[in-house]
Every structure is written in C-alpha cells, then in structure tokens.
C-alpha cells in the first residue's frame, strides 16, 4: 500500500513537470528604463534626449515607440514613431531626436502611447510594456505611459 502511494505521488509529480508553466511561475524579466533626460532649445526646434537602460543580458531588438507630445495646454502637439533599438543587453544608451518647429518651453508632457515593436518574441509588445520604467529629469515635463 505504501509503495502504491509513493508510485502515485511520483507519477503526479512527473506529470506536473510536463504541463506548461503558468505565467505566475515564470521568472520576472528585468525592467527597461526609458528616461526623458533633457530638452535642448535649438534654433530649428527642440532637441529631445532619451536615456535607455537595459540591465538584462539579452538585447531588446527591435524597440520602436509611439510617442505623443502634449503642449502646456494639454492638447496633442505632435505624434511620432521612434526606432530607438536595438538596445544591447547590459547597456545604457542615449537617443536624440529633433522636433523641428516645436519650442521646448511649449512641451507640457510626453506620453508613451504604445509600443510599435519590442523584442523578437511574438508577444513582445504585450510582454514588454509592463517592463518599461519611465522617468523624466525635465522639470515640469512628465514622461508617462
């Protein structure tokens, strides 16, 4: 009887190893940092500096952002798609882009509206969004998702 119970318990344990793991059992993925670091006034418009941080060993490639720039009045001033990848593993990088015709002092906030692409996985966008940690060092200009 004891041998039979032991064999049943071993069989259940072996069968549970063959079942797909639930999302709760998957290890947490490293966060990806996106920081609005600086707005630089230029004659032709505003230069935006983003700092990206990937502490994980694996690269994030591709990484494409859908951003909305809001004016101080809360109205959308501009929408842009940015390809900021690839972001190598264990790397911090700066990405710079210009908003021609846009004064820096007219920017009220920047919204990460969506991810157009994030990593090679089929579920990349959905899996990537919760990993993103957004921050802003620009006083009075939040960077949010």
DATA-V144362 format. One record per pair of residues at least 24 apart in sequence whose C-alpha atoms are under 7 Angstrom apart, sorted by the first residue. I is the first residue (numbers start at 1). GAP is how many residues later the second one is. D is the distance in Angstrom with one decimal. If there is no record, write none. Layout:
i: [I I]
gap: [GAP GAP]
d: [D D]
This chain:
i: [30 30 30 31 31 31 32 32 32 33 33 33 34 34 34 34 35 35 35 36 36 36 36 36 37 37 37 38 38 39 40 41 41 44 44 45 45 45 45 45 45 46 46 46 46 46 46 47 47 47 47 48 48 48 49 49 49 49 50 50 50 51 51 51 52 52 52 53 53 53 54 54 54 54 54 55 55 55 56 56 57 57 58 58 59 59 59 59 60 60 60 60 60 60 61 61 61 61 61 61 62 62 62 62 62 63 63 63 64 64 64 64 65 65 65 65 66 66 66 66 66 67 67 67 67 68 68 68 68 69 69 69 69 70 70 70 70 71 71 71 71 72 72 72 74 107 108 109 109 109 110 110 110 111 111 111 112 112 113]
gap: [25 26 101 100 101 102 99 100 101 99 100 101 98 99 100 101 99 100 101 99 100 101 102 107 99 100 101 99 100 65 64 62 63 56 57 53 54 55 56 57 58 52 53 54 56 57 58 49 50 51 52 48 49 50 45 46 47 48 44 45 46 42 43 44 40 41 42 38 39 40 33 35 36 37 38 34 35 36 33 34 32 33 30 31 27 28 29 30 25 26 27 28 58 59 24 25 26 57 58 59 24 55 56 57 58 54 55 56 51 52 53 54 47 49 50 51 46 47 48 49 50 43 44 45 46 42 43 44 45 38 40 41 42 37 38 39 40 35 36 37 38 34 35 36 34 34 33 32 33 34 32 33 34 32 33 34 32 33 32]
d: [6.5 5.6 6.8 4.6 5.8 6.5 5.7 4.8 6.0 5.9 4.8 6.1 6.9 6.1 4.9 6.5 5.7 4.7 5.4 6.2 4.5 6.1 6.8 6.4 6.0 5.1 6.3 6.8 5.9 6.2 6.9 6.9 5.7 5.5 6.1 6.9 5.6 4.3 4.7 4.8 5.5 5.8 5.1 6.4 5.7 5.5 5.0 6.9 5.8 4.4 6.2 5.6 5.4 6.0 6.7 5.9 4.7 6.8 5.6 5.1 6.3 5.7 4.4 6.3 5.6 5.3 6.2 6.1 4.4 6.6 6.9 5.7 5.4 5.5 6.3 6.4 4.4 6.5 5.4 5.5 4.5 5.5 7.0 4.7 7.0 5.6 4.2 4.3 6.9 5.9 5.1 6.4 6.5 4.8 5.7 4.5 6.3 6.4 4.6 6.4 5.4 6.0 5.4 5.2 6.9 5.3 4.5 6.5 6.0 5.1 5.0 6.5 6.9 6.4 4.9 5.7 6.1 5.5 5.1 5.8 6.3 6.8 5.6 4.8 5.4 5.8 5.1 6.6 6.3 6.9 6.2 4.7 6.5 6.0 5.5 5.2 6.1 5.5 4.7 4.7 6.9 5.8 5.7 4.0 6.8 7.0 5.4 4.7 5.0 6.1 6.4 4.9 6.6 5.8 5.0 5.6 6.1 4.7 6.4]
